[in-house]
Amino acid sequence: MTPIDILIKICDVKFADIGKRSDVVLWTDQDREDLQSWDMNTTKRVLTRMAVTNCPWCIRFEGKCEGCSYGKHHGICRHARSDFRQAETDRKKKHLPYLSEDALIDIGRLLKGYKECP
């Protein structure tokens, strides 16, 4: 798998899992296309710095939310009305973890596989 394929697979797993806890749509074709437009160096930098629960856009934009393409589409994560905050509220009301154990394992394996590659 290419680095971009790995990053997209991580998002597929993460957002599908979050979708089990909330009806808020956090992963769209537009988001996928956005990731596919990233150059290889950016993708590799994000994957190298990424941990299981990190957001790839937060890493790419180094926390500078004003420039974040994901934030422009879904709302800045830390804002109360963003899609992410709405999904988090749904999750917390149900007293569920951020990600399931299966999702954490799957994402961890993808990251470990990438980081072990030469």
Protein Blocks (a to p, Z undefined) as FASTA:
>chain_A
ZZklmmmmmmmmmmmmmmmmocbdfbdfklmmmmmmpcfklmmmmmmmpcfklcfklmmn
nopaklpmklmmnopfklmkbmklmmmmmmmmnopafbdfklmmmmmmmmmmmmmpZZ
